[in-house]
Amino acid sequence: MPTIQGFLTQAILSGIILLFSRFLWNYLRSPLKSFPGPWQTSFTNIWRFIETYQGRCELTHLELHRKLGSAIRIGPNVLSLSDPGLISEVYTVRDPWLKSDLYTVNDIKANGMRIKNLFSHQDEKWHSKHLRPVKNLYSMTKVQDVEPAIDVMISSFTDKIRERFTQPGKICQISDYITFLSWDVMGQVTFSKDLGILEAGFDHQNLLETSSKSLDYFASICQIPKLDFLLDKNPICRVGPPSFGWATGFSVGQYQTRLADGDSIKGRVADYMDKFIALKDKHTDTVDDNTVIMYMLSNVIAGGDTTASTMISVIYHVLKHPNVYKKLCDELRSAKLTLPAQWKEIVSLPYLDAVIREAMRISPGLAMVIERIVPKGGFSLPDGRFVAEGTIVGMNPYVIHRDSTVYGANVDSFIPERWLPAKGESEEVYESRVKKMKGSQLNFGAGPRSCLGRHLAQLEVYKVIATIFTEFDMELPSLDHEWNVINSWFVRQENIPVTITEAS
């Protein structure tokens, strides 16, 4: 009779054989064996799972591209590309390439059903149908409708900064407070109610912590999407940290409260929930209660973290460069702005625009490979190498934004002047150069799946940055101080202690 130990030994050996067989099968059928990359990536996606889990995969991607070239293998069937000239092909508007299974990890499971959203759905026809009713609400013209709501929160932010940190010796973790502001703005423009985080001065509802854990889960698990079936989408017992189910519950709660209260728009600015509800009467064949909640999810999941990341990046880089700090403050304070800063007054300020664009270039809020599936017939790289259909390809904004053929010299340095006319440069050459740089920015993705709320984020970022550097003087402990960066799909930054005083 076989012993229990014998059974265990046999089971372990069988598992090893099955795992080895799987790796061998991945290698034999991989269409990317001829492309350079870490040797492990010929066999398994575990390498990129580990790199992502460690929280700074963008640094590895950049190093590999600089060492191995414009197309590197990061999985048995996954190719990372660094040629900005391919953006319009990989993220084409016409006959869009399908999203990979990476995005399915963002699905929500409720009552045993998988619920997709505008970000996770892979069907382009479905996406186009459900995007059409809401798309116009996020144009730059329409997002200005909620500018007064943003002003309310910016004023609250400046009040709290004055009350809590402008006294001598007080230190403000500005990354925390910018994140509080961004999330409260999201609540105000979506539900006409801030989340109370600025008022509390800490994450009193654990929304930020839960969101960060959800992103940590998503970023790592989406590198091997099948793991999600064993963890968050496990049909027997869910395993793992918070996924994005919390956001669904939060949005449903806000929606039910609005319907129960019969809240009137009278006396306040119409928020996004009002606008989503109004769509039910205009698009009866597409928009129902579930669709309204899905639209709100787009604001809740992405509206706080990405915008905060961009604003924090701007502040950090400006404070690290005294010459930039002085030029920005001189421009803003000589403009005699209405405060909080108004979009119509700041949209034409050239150095403000250059500073924000440069911060978004060097420290994008999204710093992972944005994946697509090569369509039928495959495609050829500029150097003639062929990429077979069914291959997953994509680009990392952090890598693309450091291409010297597009952005010029010293791409690892923060130089806002690269966005301004150079000495002796003709207007025609300047406009062509900047158009190329703008066309290569992937902060909000590209093509038909680019971020829906990009103009809302832009409005908030420009207003907040203009207001802060007009009203306050800020200083790091030293110019050598380094922040802490965690890349979990969206980038978040920590440890930026500053002293704050009234502008001199």
C-alpha positions as CSV (number, residue, x, y, z in Angstrom):
1,M,0.0,0.0,0.0
2,P,1.4,3.4,-0.9
3,T,2.0,5.7,2.1
4,I,0.7,9.2,2.5
5,Q,4.2,10.4,2.0
6,G,4.4,8.5,-1.2
7,F,1.2,10.1,-2.5
8,L,2.5,13.6,-1.6
9,T,5.8,12.9,-3.3
10,Q,4.0,11.7,-6.4
11,A,1.7,14.7,-6.4
12,I,4.7,17.1,-6.1
13,L,6.5,15.4,-8.9
14,S,3.4,15.5,-11.1
15,G,3.0,19.2,-10.4
16,I,6.6,19.9,-11.3
17,I,6.2,17.9,-14.6
18,L,3.0,19.7,-15.5
19,L,4.6,23.1,-14.8
20,F,7.7,22.3,-16.8
21,S,5.5,21.0,-19.6
22,R,3.6,24.2,-19.6
23,F,6.8,26.3,-19.8
24,L,8.1,24.2,-22.6
25,W,4.8,24.5,-24.5
26,N,4.9,28.3,-24.1
27,Y,8.4,28.3,-25.5
28,L,7.6,26.1,-28.4
29,R,4.5,27.9,-29.5
30,S,5.8,31.4,-28.8
31,P,5.9,33.6,-32.0
32,L,8.4,35.9,-30.3
33,K,11.4,33.6,-29.7
34,S,13.4,35.7,-32.1
35,F,12.8,39.0,-30.2
36,P,15.2,39.9,-27.4
37,G,14.1,40.0,-23.8
38,P,14.9,38.4,-20.4
39,W,15.3,34.7,-20.9
40,Q,12.4,33.8,-18.6
41,T,10.0,35.6,-20.8
42,S,10.3,32.9,-23.4
43,F,8.6,30.5,-21.1
44,T,6.3,32.3,-18.7
45,N,4.6,35.6,-17.7
46,I,5.8,35.1,-14.1
47,W,8.7,37.5,-14.9
48,R,6.5,40.4,-15.6
49,F,4.2,39.5,-12.7
50,I,7.2,39.8,-10.4
51,E,8.5,43.0,-12.0
52,T,5.1,44.6,-11.6
53,Y,4.6,43.4,-8.1
54,Q,7.8,45.1,-7.0
55,G,6.3,48.4,-8.0
56,R,8.6,50.0,-10.5
57,C,8.3,48.0,-13.7
58,E,8.6,51.1,-15.8
59,L,12.3,51.5,-14.8
60,T,13.0,47.9,-16.0
61,H,11.1,48.5,-19.3
62,L,13.1,51.6,-20.0
63,E,16.4,49.9,-19.2
64,L,15.6,46.9,-21.5
65,H,14.5,49.1,-24.4
66,R,17.7,51.2,-24.2
67,K,19.8,48.0,-24.1
68,L,17.9,45.7,-26.5
69,G,16.0,47.9,-28.9
70,S,12.6,49.1,-29.9
71,A,10.8,45.8,-29.5
72,I,11.4,43.6,-26.5
73,R,9.7,40.4,-25.3
74,I,8.2,40.6,-21.9
75,G,6.2,37.4,-22.0
76,P,5.8,34.3,-24.3
77,N,3.3,36.2,-26.4
78,V,3.8,39.8,-25.2
79,L,5.9,42.4,-27.0
80,S,6.7,45.9,-25.6
81,L,7.3,48.6,-28.2
82,S,9.1,51.9,-27.8
83,D,8.8,53.5,-31.3
84,P,6.4,56.5,-31.0
85,G,5.8,56.3,-34.7
86,L,3.7,53.1,-34.1
87,I,1.2,54.9,-31.8
88,S,-1.2,55.6,-34.5
89,E,-1.1,52.0,-35.7
90,V,-1.3,50.1,-32.4
91,Y,-4.0,52.5,-31.1
92,T,-5.7,53.2,-34.3
93,V,-9.1,54.9,-34.4
94,R,-10.1,53.0,-37.6
95,D,-10.7,49.3,-37.0
96,P,-9.3,49.5,-33.4
97,W,-7.1,46.6,-32.2
98,L,-8.8,44.7,-29.4
99,K,-7.8,45.0,-25.8
100,S,-6.1,42.0,-24.3
101,D,-7.4,39.9,-21.4
102,L,-5.4,42.2,-19.1
103,Y,-8.5,44.5,-18.8
104,T,-10.9,41.7,-17.7
105,V,-9.4,41.8,-14.2
106,N,-11.1,45.2,-13.8
107,D,-14.5,43.4,-14.2
108,I,-16.7,43.5,-11.1
109,K,-18.4,40.3,-9.8
110,A,-21.8,40.8,-8.2
111,N,-24.4,38.1,-7.5
112,G,-22.3,35.6,-9.4
113,M,-22.3,37.7,-12.5
114,R,-19.3,39.5,-14.2
115,I,-20.1,43.1,-14.7
116,K,-18.0,44.9,-17.3
117,N,-17.4,48.6,-17.7
118,L,-16.1,51.1,-20.3
119,F,-12.5,50.4,-19.3
120,S,-12.7,46.6,-19.2
121,H,-15.0,45.7,-22.0
122,Q,-13.2,44.2,-25.0
123,D,-16.0,44.5,-27.6
124,E,-15.4,47.7,-29.6
125,K,-19.0,47.9,-30.8
126,W,-20.4,47.6,-27.2
127,H,-17.9,50.2,-26.1
128,S,-18.7,52.6,-28.9
129,K,-22.5,52.2,-28.2
130,H,-22.2,53.0,-24.5
131,L,-19.6,55.7,-24.9
132,R,-21.6,57.7,-27.4
133,P,-24.3,59.0,-24.9
134,V,-21.8,60.3,-22.4
135,K,-18.8,61.3,-24.5
136,N,-19.9,64.9,-25.1
137,L,-20.2,65.5,-21.3
138,Y,-16.4,65.3,-21.1
139,S,-15.5,67.7,-23.9
140,M,-13.4,70.6,-22.8
141,T,-16.3,72.9,-23.3
142,K,-18.7,70.9,-21.2
143,V,-16.3,70.1,-18.3
144,Q,-16.1,73.8,-17.6
145,D,-19.8,73.5,-16.4
146,V,-18.4,72.0,-13.2
147,E,-15.6,74.6,-12.7
148,P,-17.6,76.2,-9.9
149,A,-17.7,72.9,-8.1
150,I,-14.0,72.5,-8.4
151,D,-13.5,76.0,-7.1
152,V,-15.4,75.1,-3.9
153,M,-12.9,72.3,-3.2
154,I,-9.8,74.4,-4.1
155,S,-11.0,77.1,-1.7
156,S,-11.5,74.5,1.0
157,F,-8.0,73.1,0.3
158,T,-6.3,76.5,0.6
159,D,-8.2,77.2,3.8
160,K,-7.0,74.0,5.3
161,I,-3.5,74.6,4.3
162,R,-3.5,78.0,5.9
163,E,-5.1,76.7,9.1
164,R,-2.9,73.7,9.5
165,F,0.5,74.3,7.9
166,T,1.5,78.0,7.4
167,Q,2.6,78.4,11.0
168,P,6.4,78.2,11.5
169,G,7.8,74.7,11.9
170,K,4.7,72.9,10.5
171,I,5.4,70.3,7.9
172,C,2.8,69.3,5.2
173,Q,3.0,66.0,3.4
174,I,1.8,67.7,0.2
175,S,1.3,64.4,-1.6
176,D,-1.3,63.4,1.0
177,Y,-3.2,66.7,0.8
178,I,-3.2,66.8,-3.0
179,T,-4.7,63.3,-3.0
180,F,-7.3,64.4,-0.4
181,L,-8.2,67.3,-2.7
182,S,-8.4,65.2,-5.8
183,W,-10.8,62.7,-4.3
184,D,-13.0,65.4,-2.8
185,V,-13.1,67.1,-6.2
186,M,-14.2,63.8,-7.7
187,G,-17.0,63.6,-5.1
188,Q,-18.1,67.2,-5.6
189,V,-18.3,67.1,-9.4
190,T,-19.9,63.6,-9.5
191,F,-22.3,63.7,-6.5
192,S,-22.4,67.3,-5.4
193,K,-20.8,66.1,-2.1
194,D,-17.2,66.0,-1.2
195,L,-16.0,62.9,0.6
196,G,-14.9,64.8,3.7
197,I,-11.3,63.8,3.4
198,L,-9.8,67.3,3.4
199,E,-12.0,68.2,6.3
200,A,-10.8,65.2,8.3
201,G,-7.2,65.6,7.3
202,F,-6.8,61.9,6.8
203,D,-8.4,58.9,5.0
204,H,-11.2,58.6,7.5
205,Q,-13.3,56.2,5.4
206,N,-10.3,54.2,4.2
207,L,-11.4,54.9,0.6
208,L,-7.8,55.8,-0.5
209,E,-6.3,52.8,1.2
210,T,-8.9,50.5,-0.4
211,S,-8.4,52.1,-3.8
212,S,-4.6,51.6,-3.5
213,K,-5.0,47.9,-2.6
214,S,-7.4,47.4,-5.5
215,L,-4.8,48.9,-7.9
216,D,-2.0,46.8,-6.4
217,Y,-4.1,43.7,-7.0
218,F,-5.1,44.8,-10.5
219,A,-1.6,45.8,-11.7
220,S,0.0,42.5,-10.7
221,I,-2.8,40.0,-11.4
222,C,-3.5,41.5,-14.9
223,Q,0.0,40.3,-15.9
224,I,-1.4,36.8,-15.7
225,P,-5.2,37.4,-16.0
226,K,-6.1,33.7,-15.4
227,L,-5.0,34.2,-11.8
228,D,-8.1,36.4,-11.3
229,F,-10.3,33.3,-11.8
230,L,-8.6,31.7,-8.8
231,L,-8.7,34.9,-6.6
232,D,-11.2,37.7,-7.0
233,K,-13.5,35.8,-9.5
234,N,-13.3,32.5,-7.7
235,P,-16.8,31.0,-7.9
236,I,-16.5,29.1,-4.6
237,C,-14.8,31.5,-2.3
238,R,-13.3,34.9,-3.2
239,V,-9.6,35.1,-2.3
240,G,-7.4,38.2,-2.2
241,P,-7.3,41.9,-1.2
242,P,-10.0,44.4,-2.2
243,S,-10.8,44.5,-5.9
244,F,-12.9,47.2,-7.5
245,G,-16.1,45.9,-6.0
246,W,-15.9,48.6,-3.3
247,A,-16.3,51.2,-6.1
248,T,-19.5,49.6,-7.3
249,G,-21.0,49.5,-3.8
250,F,-20.0,53.1,-3.2
251,S,-21.6,54.3,-6.5
252,V,-24.7,52.3,-6.0
253,G,-25.1,53.8,-2.5
254,Q,-24.8,57.4,-3.9
255,Y,-27.2,56.6,-6.7
256,Q,-29.8,55.1,-4.3
257,T,-29.6,58.1,-2.0
258,R,-30.1,60.5,-4.9
259,L,-33.2,58.6,-6.1
260,A,-34.6,58.3,-2.6
261,D,-34.1,62.0,-1.8
262,G,-35.4,63.2,-5.1
263,D,-32.6,65.7,-5.0
264,S,-33.3,68.8,-7.1
265,I,-30.6,70.6,-9.2
266,K,-32.1,73.9,-8.0
267,G,-29.6,76.0,-6.1
268,R,-26.5,74.1,-7.1
269,V,-24.4,73.2,-10.2
270,A,-25.6,70.2,-12.0
271,D,-23.2,67.3,-11.2
272,Y,-22.3,64.3,-13.3
273,M,-24.9,62.1,-11.6
274,D,-27.6,64.6,-12.7
275,K,-26.2,64.4,-16.3
276,F,-26.1,60.6,-16.3
277,I,-29.6,60.3,-15.0
278,A,-30.8,62.7,-17.7
279,L,-29.3,60.4,-20.3
280,K,-31.9,57.7,-19.4
281,D,-34.7,59.7,-21.1
282,K,-32.6,60.7,-24.1
283,H,-31.1,57.2,-24.8
284,T,-33.7,54.7,-23.6
285,D,-32.2,51.9,-25.7
286,T,-28.8,52.2,-24.1
287,V,-28.9,54.0,-20.7
288,D,-30.6,52.4,-17.7
289,D,-29.8,52.4,-14.0
290,N,-27.0,49.9,-14.4
291,T,-25.4,52.1,-17.1
292,V,-25.7,55.2,-14.9
293,I,-23.8,53.3,-12.2
294,M,-21.2,52.2,-14.8
295,Y,-20.6,55.8,-15.8
296,M,-20.2,56.9,-12.2
297,L,-17.6,54.1,-11.8
298,S,-15.5,55.7,-14.4
299,N,-15.3,58.8,-12.3
300,V,-14.8,57.0,-9.0
301,I,-12.1,54.6,-10.1
302,A,-10.0,56.9,-12.2
303,G,-11.1,60.4,-11.2
304,G,-9.1,60.7,-8.0
305,D,-5.8,58.8,-8.4
306,T,-4.7,59.8,-11.8
307,T,-5.3,63.5,-11.4
308,A,-3.6,63.5,-8.0
309,S,-0.6,61.8,-9.4
310,T,-0.2,64.5,-12.1
311,M,-0.6,67.4,-9.7
312,I,1.9,65.8,-7.2
313,S,4.4,65.3,-10.0
314,V,4.2,68.9,-11.1
315,I,4.7,70.2,-7.5
316,Y,7.6,67.8,-6.8
317,H,9.5,68.6,-10.0
318,V,9.0,72.4,-9.7
319,L,10.2,72.4,-6.1
320,K,13.3,70.4,-7.1
321,H,14.2,73.0,-9.7
322,P,14.5,76.6,-8.2
323,N,14.8,78.2,-11.6
324,V,11.6,76.7,-12.7
325,Y,9.9,77.6,-9.5
326,K,10.8,81.2,-9.8
327,K,9.8,81.5,-13.5
328,L,6.4,79.8,-12.8
329,C,5.7,82.0,-9.8
330,D,6.7,85.1,-11.6
331,E,4.3,84.3,-14.5
332,L,1.4,83.4,-12.3
333,R,1.7,86.2,-9.8
334,S,2.2,88.9,-12.5
335,A,-1.0,87.7,-14.2
336,K,-3.2,89.0,-11.3
337,L,-5.4,85.9,-11.4
338,T,-8.8,85.5,-9.9
339,L,-8.6,83.0,-7.2
340,P,-9.2,80.1,-7.3
341,A,-7.6,80.4,-10.8
342,Q,-10.1,80.4,-13.6
343,W,-9.6,78.3,-16.7
344,K,-10.2,81.3,-19.1
345,E,-7.4,83.2,-17.4
346,I,-4.7,80.4,-17.2
347,V,-5.3,78.5,-20.4
348,S,-3.0,80.9,-22.3
349,L,-0.2,81.1,-19.8
350,P,2.8,79.5,-21.7
351,Y,5.1,78.6,-18.8
352,L,2.4,77.1,-16.7
353,D,1.4,74.9,-19.7
354,A,5.1,74.0,-20.4
355,V,5.7,73.0,-16.7
356,I,2.6,70.8,-16.5
357,R,3.3,69.1,-19.9
358,E,6.9,68.4,-18.9
359,A,5.8,66.9,-15.5
360,M,3.3,64.7,-17.3
361,R,6.1,63.7,-19.8
362,I,8.7,62.7,-17.3
363,S,6.4,61.3,-14.6
364,P,3.2,60.0,-16.3
365,G,0.4,58.9,-14.1
366,L,0.1,55.7,-16.1
367,A,3.4,53.8,-16.4
368,M,2.6,50.3,-17.6
369,V,2.2,48.7,-21.0
370,I,-1.1,49.5,-22.6
371,E,-1.9,46.3,-24.3
372,R,-3.6,45.5,-27.6
373,I,-4.0,42.3,-29.7
374,V,-2.4,42.3,-33.2
375,P,-5.3,41.8,-35.7
376,K,-5.7,39.2,-38.4
377,G,-2.8,39.4,-40.9
378,G,-0.3,40.6,-38.4
379,F,1.9,43.7,-39.0
380,S,5.5,44.6,-39.7
381,L,7.7,46.8,-37.6
382,P,9.6,49.6,-39.3
383,D,12.8,47.5,-39.4
384,G,10.9,44.7,-41.3
385,R,10.4,42.2,-38.5
386,F,7.0,40.6,-38.6
387,V,4.6,40.4,-35.6
388,A,2.0,37.6,-36.0
389,E,-1.7,38.1,-35.4
390,G,-2.8,37.2,-31.9
391,T,0.4,38.6,-30.4
392,I,-0.1,41.0,-27.5
393,V,1.7,44.3,-28.1
394,G,1.7,47.6,-26.3
395,M,3.6,50.7,-25.2
396,N,4.6,52.0,-21.8
397,P,4.1,55.8,-21.6
398,Y,7.1,56.1,-19.3
399,V,9.3,54.7,-22.1
400,I,7.7,56.5,-25.0
401,H,8.0,59.8,-23.2
402,R,11.8,59.4,-23.0
403,D,12.4,59.0,-26.8
404,S,15.0,61.5,-27.7
405,T,14.0,61.6,-31.4
406,V,10.7,63.1,-30.3
407,Y,11.6,65.0,-27.1
408,G,15.1,66.1,-27.8
409,A,18.2,66.0,-25.7
410,N,18.3,65.2,-21.9
411,V,15.1,63.3,-21.9
412,D,15.7,62.1,-18.3
413,S,15.8,65.7,-17.1
414,F,12.9,68.0,-16.2
415,I,13.2,70.9,-18.7
416,P,9.9,72.7,-19.3
417,E,11.6,74.9,-21.9
418,R,11.5,72.0,-24.4
419,W,7.8,72.9,-24.8
420,L,8.6,76.6,-25.6
421,P,10.2,78.1,-28.8
422,A,14.0,77.7,-28.8
423,K,16.2,80.7,-29.5
424,G,16.2,81.3,-33.3
425,E,13.6,78.6,-34.0
426,S,11.0,79.6,-36.6
427,E,7.3,79.4,-35.7
428,E,6.8,76.7,-38.3
429,V,9.5,74.5,-37.0
430,Y,8.4,75.1,-33.4
431,E,4.8,74.2,-34.1
432,S,5.8,71.0,-35.9
433,R,8.1,70.0,-33.1
434,V,5.5,70.5,-30.4
435,K,2.8,68.8,-32.4
436,K,5.0,65.7,-32.6
437,M,5.7,65.8,-28.8
438,K,2.0,66.2,-28.0
439,G,1.1,63.4,-30.4
440,S,3.5,61.1,-28.6
441,Q,2.1,61.7,-25.1
442,L,0.3,58.6,-23.7
443,N,-0.7,60.0,-20.3
444,F,-4.4,59.3,-21.1
445,G,-3.8,56.5,-23.6
446,A,-4.5,56.9,-27.3
447,G,-7.1,56.1,-29.9
448,P,-10.8,55.3,-29.2
449,R,-10.0,53.9,-25.8
450,S,-8.2,57.0,-24.5
451,C,-9.3,58.3,-21.0
452,L,-12.8,59.7,-21.1
453,G,-12.1,62.2,-18.3
454,R,-8.8,63.6,-19.7
455,H,-10.3,67.2,-20.1
456,L,-11.8,67.2,-16.7
457,A,-8.4,66.1,-15.3
458,Q,-6.7,68.8,-17.3
459,L,-9.1,71.5,-16.0
460,E,-8.5,70.5,-12.4
461,V,-4.7,70.2,-12.7
462,Y,-4.2,73.6,-14.3
463,K,-6.5,75.3,-11.8
464,V,-5.0,73.7,-8.8
465,I,-1.4,74.2,-9.8
466,A,-2.0,77.9,-10.8
467,T,-3.8,78.6,-7.5
468,I,-1.2,76.9,-5.2
469,F,1.8,78.6,-6.7
470,T,0.1,81.9,-6.7
471,E,-1.1,81.8,-3.1
472,F,1.8,80.0,-1.4
473,D,5.5,79.6,-1.2
474,M,6.7,76.0,-0.7
475,E,10.0,74.3,0.0
476,L,11.4,70.8,0.3
477,P,13.7,69.9,3.2
478,S,16.5,70.0,0.6
479,L,16.9,69.8,-3.1
480,D,18.4,66.3,-2.7
481,H,15.1,65.0,-1.1
482,E,13.7,62.1,-3.1
483,W,10.0,61.0,-3.2
484,N,8.8,57.5,-3.0
485,V,7.0,56.2,-6.1
486,I,4.8,53.1,-6.4
487,N,3.7,52.0,-9.9
488,S,0.4,50.0,-9.6
489,W,-1.0,50.7,-13.1
490,F,-1.7,54.3,-11.9
491,V,1.4,55.8,-10.3
492,R,1.2,57.2,-6.7
493,Q,3.8,59.2,-4.9
494,E,4.6,59.5,-1.2
495,N,7.0,61.3,1.1
496,I,7.0,64.9,-0.1
497,P,7.3,67.0,3.1
498,V,7.1,70.7,2.5
499,T,7.1,73.9,4.5
500,I,4.4,76.3,3.4
501,T,4.1,80.1,3.8
502,E,2.0,82.8,2.3
503,A,3.3,84.0,-1.0
504,S,5.9,86.8,-0.6
